Amino acid sequence: MTEKEKMLSGKLYISTDKELTRERDHAKKLCFEFNATDPSDNKRRKELLKKLFRTDKNCTVEPPFYCDYGYKIIIGKNFYVNHNCVILDVNTVNIGDNVFLGPGIQICTA
């Protein structure tokens, strides 16, 4: 069983595993780029969120935003999150339709 499989099944795992580290680094780079975007560059923000969440649904995220992996965050239609959100998606985070999160929200699956 790989460290990623252990993590996803809720077992103890080694977080410094090469695959997991590579995936986290990818998400952190996307978050960094997203958080540094010009406030009026909505097109670029949407492009980055599509890469991070792997979704084409309507979502708006106010920076700064941070997550571990991104691709384990499943977004419904019409998602909005205010500033300073942290989603530690060590396992799947499923966010339904028409969800609005206030500022400073933390969702932690670890």
N, C-alpha and C positions, 0 to 999 in steps of 0.2 A: 504494500500500500504506500503510495507516495505521500509526502508531507501535505500536499494540497488536498488529497483525498481524506487524509486524517482530519485536516482543518474543517473541511466541508461536512464531515460526519460528526463533528463535535468532540473528537478525540484530541488528546494532547499531541502537539505537533511542534516542529522546529521552524520558527518563523523566519529564520535566516537562510532557509532553503533557497537555492539559486532561482528556481522557477518563481517562487512566491516573491522573492526580492525583486526580480525583474518586473513582475506584474505590478507590484506596489510602486516601483520607480516610474513606470509608465504612467500610472494614474497621478502620481505626484507632479510629474512634468506637465500633464494636461491641466491639473488644478492650478499650478503656478502660472501657466500661460493664461488660463481663464481669469484668474484673479488680477492679472496685470493688464487686461484689456481696457481699452478706452471705454468709458461709460456709455458712449453713444454708438459703439460698434456692436450692435445687436446681432448682425449677421455672423461675425466671427465668434461671438459667444455661443450662438446656437450651433455652429459647426463643431466647436470644442465639446459642448454638452452631448452632441450626437456621438462623438468618439468616446467620450467618457462613459455614458450610460448605454451606449449602443441602442439608441431609440430614435424614432422619428416623430414621437408624440410631442405635443405642444407643452413645453416646460420652460419656466423662467426661474433662474437662480440668481440671487443677488450676491455678489462677492463680499467678503471672502467665503469660499466654500472649500471644504477638505473632505477627502474620503481615502480609504485604503486601496480599493481595487476599482471601483466604479461599475464594472460590468455586472456585478452582483446586485446592483440597485435597479430594480424593475419599476419603471415609472408609468403611471396611468395617464389618462388624458387630463389636460388642464392642471398641471402641477405648478405650484409657485412656492418658493422658499425665500424667506427674507435673509438679511445679512447674517454672517457668522455661523453658518451651519456646519456641523461635523457629522458625517455618517461613517462609522467604522463598520464596513461591510465585510467582515471576516466570513460571514455567511449571508445568505440572501436577505435583502430588504425589499419587501413588496409594498409599494405605495400605490394606492388605488386611484380612481378617477376623482377629479375635483377636490384635490387636497391642497390646502394652503397652510404652510408652516410659518410660525412667527420667528422673530430674530433669536439667535443664540440657541437654537435647537440642537440637541445631540441625540443621535440614534446609534446605539452600540450593540452589536451582535456578539462581541467577544465574550 
